[in-house]
Amino acid sequence: MHPCPAHTHALHSTVTETPVITTTGLKKVYRSRGREVTALDGVDLHVREGEVYGVIGQSGAGKSSLIRCVNLLERPTAGTVTVAGQDLTALAGRGPRAGRELRKARSHIGMVFQHFNLLSSRTVQDNVELPLEILGVSGKERSRKALELLDLVGLSDKARSYPAQLSGGQKQRVGIARALAGDPKVLLSDEATSALDPETTRSILQLLRDLNRQLGLTVLLITHEMDVVKSICDSAALMENGKIVESGTVSELLATPGSELAAALFPVSGDASGDDRTVIDVTFHGDAATRPVISQLSRTYNIDISILGAAMDTVGGKQVGRMRIELPGRYEENVVPIGFLREQGLQIDFADKAVEAPVLAKEGAK
């Protein structure tokens, strides 16, 4: 796969601290038959240049409303949306000039949809050319650009095919090529892999990551699948009931005590075998993930440790995981062993939240 010549100014992705997408106090209220439904309730989002940012949540959490407000397919009820330094909400006026400026701003935001949204009567190449037609690009230039983009997504041999002749993964690749037609700075992905089988999902996620790195694209994706976040995201946010309840880089989240996202990314389970046992969740990341810390703990303090569950994977090219272990004795008897684990750079969470709250309060008072 070769980068499109039109993008060769950015052949690698470097995450900077500069926010490319910012929403402030974003609110969206739908009104129907005298009823109001609040889909977004004061969402503040900051996506940095060059990163892949995942927003995850269950159905009804507000994810789709958020991503559609980012490119103003949905007009926010309140709040602001800024993309690449431009306040899109300020362009959302009713006059023709404001409309033209908004369309121009939108041309720098690519959108990939869950159900592809390809025109069945047009060839693959013609589907990719469609946004270029709307922008008034000449036929010869449209054709050149479309063929380059199809080569970029691995479909140069399907230019004359029709959508009905393609697999689901191929259709999504066409959708991605079409989204890149306007040389966007930002790519939005609306559940782009949820209609695909696991193997195809992996290939599409890898393509999105490759495009992020090769073209310097900032990617904002929404999903309900934790594996998507684990596979390609630099940062993530958890949405519930129209609010972002947790956000940060994946490494920050893994190092945050009580992080719901970290627990969901690496779920572990298992109950204490008795009242006189301490069950803790140990999060390994960085160098600690490759060291035999648990066996060192057992030998150093001559204690028997039971492993109740474990979940390990590779995130951002580094091995990360969580392990639920049981220590003999109550918390008060395990202060030193738990301290040893923390000294090794491990994150410790208590499986029994009734134990965790007073422990954290005591440690915070020190």
N, C-alpha and C positions, 0 to 999 in steps of 0.2 A: 504494500500500500504506500503510495507516494503522496506527499503533500501537494495540494493544488497550488500552481504557480501564483495565483492571486493572493495567496496567504503566506508566501515564503518569507515575509518580514518577521514571522513569529513561529519558529520551528520548535520551540520548547515552551513548556508551561512552567511559569514561576509564580507561585502564590505570593502576592504582596500584601501589605497592610491596607492598601487603598481599596475602599469599598466601591464596587461597580454597581451593585444593586442595594438600595436602601429603602426600606419602608418605615414610616414613622406614624405611629398611632393609627394604623390602617384599620378601617372599619367598613364592613359591608353588611347592609341590612336588606333582606328581600321582603317585599310587601305583596301579599296576595289575599284577596277577599277579606280585607280588614285585619289580617293577621300579620305580625312581623316576626321574621326569623333572622337572628343575628348569626351570620356565617363567619365573620371575622370581627374580633372584639379587641381592638387596640394592639395590632401586631407590629412589633418592631423587629426588623430583619436586616442583617448586614452581611452581604456576600462579598468576599474579597476578590480582587482581580486574580484570575488564573486558577481558582479553586473549583472543585466539584462539590457542590453543597446539596445535601439531601434533606428534604422535609418529609418526615414520616408521621403517620397517624392512621387511626381507624377510619372507616367510612363515616362521613358526617363531621369529621374534625375540622374541616375548613380548608384542606389542602388545595383542592381544585379552585376554590374561590380565590385563594391567595395567588396562585400562579397566573390565573386569568386577570387578576388585578394588576399584576406586575407589568403586563403589556397592554393593559387597559382594554382587553376584550370585555372585561367587566369594569364599569366605572365605580370606584370606591364611594361609599357614602360619606366618609370622612378620612382624613389623613393624607399623606403624600407618598408618592412613588418616584424615586430618582434612579435612573439607569444611565450609566456612563456620564455622570455629571449633569444630566438633563432632567428637570422636574417634569415628568409626563403628566402629572395631574394638573399642572399649570397650563398645559396645552389642550386640555380636554374641554375647551370652550365650544360654543355652538357655531361660531363663525367659520366661513370657508377657509380663511387663512390659518386659523388654529387647527382645522382639520387637516390641511396639507402638511403643517409642521408635525402633527402627531403621526401621520402616515410615514413621513420621512424618518422620524425617530424610531417607529416600529420596524422599519426596514433593517435596522441594526440589531433586531432581536429575533432570533430564529425560534420556531416552535415545533416540537415533535409531539404528535398526538397518540393516544392509546390505540385508537382504531384506524390509524394510518391516514384516513381522509384523502385517499387518492381518487382521481376522476377516472372511472372505469372506461370511458370512451376515448381516453388519451393514452398514448404510449408512455412508457417509463420516462423517456427523454422529454416528452412534452409536459409531463407532470412536473419535472424538475424545472423546466423553462417557465412554468406559469408565473411565479413571482417576478421573474425578469420581464415578462410581457407586461405585467401590471406597472413595473417601474419604467417602461418605455425603452428597454434595451433592444437594439437592432437584432434582426433574426440571425445574422451570422455570428454575432457576439454571444447571443443566447445559446446557440448550438455549441459553440466552443466551450462555454462555461459549464453547460449541463454535462457534456461528455467528460470534462475534467473532474467534476464532482462525482459522477458515477464511477469513474476510475478510483477516486479517493475512497469510496465506500465499498469497492470490490464488486461492482456490477456493470463494468464497461461492456460486457457481452449481452446485457439485457436491455440496451437502449431502445430497441424496436419492439420489445415485448409489451404486452398489456398487463395491467395489475392482476387480472384473473389467472394469468399464467405463472404467477409468482407464489412462493411460499410466504408464510407470515413474516419470517425474518427478513426475506428479500423486500417485502413491501415496506417494512420499517426502515430498511436501509435507503429505499427511495425517499421515504419521508424525511430522513435525516439529510440526504443530499439536497432535497428541496428546501429544507430549513436553512441550509448553508448558502443558498443562492445569492442572498443579499450581502454576503461578507459580514455576517453578524459579529458583534463583540460578545454577545451573550446568547446562549442556547438554553431554552426552557424545555423541559421534558415532562409531559403530563402522563404519568403511569405508562411510559413507553414500552415497558416489557411485560406488563401484567397479562397481556393476551397471548404470550408466547410460552413455548415449552422451556424447561430448565436449560437445556443445552443452547438453544437459540438465544435465550436471555443472556447467558454468559457471553456469547459472541457479540451481542448488541452492546452490552455494558463495556466490553473491552474496546469496541469501536468508539464509544463515547469517551472513554479514557484516552485512547490514542488521539482523538481529535482535540481533546483538551490539551494534551501535551504538544502535539505537532503544530496546532494553529493558535495556541495561546488563548483558547476559548474559555470563558467563564461559564460553567454549567450549573444551572439550578434545576434540580429534579424533585418531583414529588412521588412518593411511593408508599405502599403499605407493607412492603417486604423488607425485613431487616437485612436479608442477604444482599440487597442492592446497596444499602449503606455500607455494609461490611466490605463489599467488593471494590467500590471505586470512590467513595466519598472522603474528602479531606475534612469536612465539617458536617454537622447535622443538627437538626432541630426537631423536637417532639411537639406535635400539635394535639391539643385536646380542647374540645368545645370552643373552637374559634380563637384560641390563645396559644402562643408558644410558651410551653411550660419549662423547657430546658433547651439549651443550645450551646454550641462550642465546637472546637476541633475534636475529632474522634479521640485523639490522645488525651486531651483535657477531660473529656467525659469519662474515659476509662479511669482517670485518676481522681474523679470526684466522688466523695463518699455518698452513698445512697442514690447514685445516678440511675434513673429509670431506664435511660437509653443504654447505658453500659450493661445493665442486667438483662435487657431485652436482646442486645447484640450477642451476648454470651450467656444464655440461660443455664443455670444449674439448679438442681433440686436435691432433696434429701433431708430427712428429719433426724433429730437427735435420738440416740438409742436409749436415753434415760434423762431424768431431770438433772443429774449431776454431770452433764456434758456441756461443752461449749462448741457451738457450730458457727464457723465463720466462712465467708466467701473471700477468697484471695484472688486479686487481679494481677496478672503478670503482664508486663509490657517492657519494651526496651531490652536491655541486657539481661534483666532478671528472668525473662522468658526462657532463656537457654541454660540457666544455672540450676543445679539440683538442690534448690533451696529447702524443699520439704524434707528430703532425706537428711540434709545438714541439721535441720531443726530437730528431727527425731534423734540423731546421734548426739548432738550437743546437750540436749536436756533429758536424754534417756526416757522419752515418752513414746507411747504407741499412738500413731495417728491413723485415723480411718479416712479414706477418700470416698466421699459420698457421691460426687459427681464432678465432671470436668467438661469444659468446652474450649477447644483451641482452634485457632484459625490464623490466617495471614491477613493483616490489614496494613495497607500502604507499604507493602513489601517487608513488613516486620511481623514476627510471630507474636500474637497476643492471645490471652486466654483468661479464663476464670476457673477456679477450682473450689468446690465446697468441701471443707475438711472438718472432722470432729476431733476435738481435743478432750482428754480425760479431765474431769473436774469442772467446777464452775468458773466464771470469768475471773473472779478474784484470784484463783489459783493459776491462771494462765496469763497474767499481766506480762511477765517476763518473756515467755515464748512469743506472744503476740508482738511485743516490742521488738524482738529479734527479727520477725518478718518485716516489720515496718522499716527497720534499719537497712534491710536488703532492698529497699525501694519498692516494696509491694503495697498495694492498696488493700486495706482490710475493711470489710463490712460484716456486720453481725446478721446472721440469718434470722435471729429472733429480735424483732424490732423493739420489743419490750425491754430487752437488755441494752440495745444500741442507744436509745435516747438518753438514759442516765449516764452511760459511759461517755458519750460525746459531750454532754453537759459538763461532766467532771473534767474531761480533758481540756475543754474550752476555757475552763476557769483557771487552769494552771498558768 
